[in-house]
């Protein structure tokens, strides 16, 4: 899993800089399950494992995504993905995963729930 891959990357000096990328993948995949308390726990565990993750652009992106879901804001979601993709090009798998989050944002908007 991406979680175990990220944790193992954080423990090696030669691969430590890969940690935020794998952590982001793991967290976004977990968002698909709609259990945001578990998402926050995973974020906390990555921050404990690698203190640099707290200040990473990947975590800022994750928080933007989570905020757009909680606010049911598809425009903010699309802007966040576009902006992050300008900095770090997202691969096809990540784009498909993010596309899978769009119905969750829409569902929240239809329910009128954050």
Helices and strands as residue ranges (DSSP letters): H 2-10, G 16-18, H 19-31, H 36-49, G 51-55, H 57-70, H 74-87, H 92-111
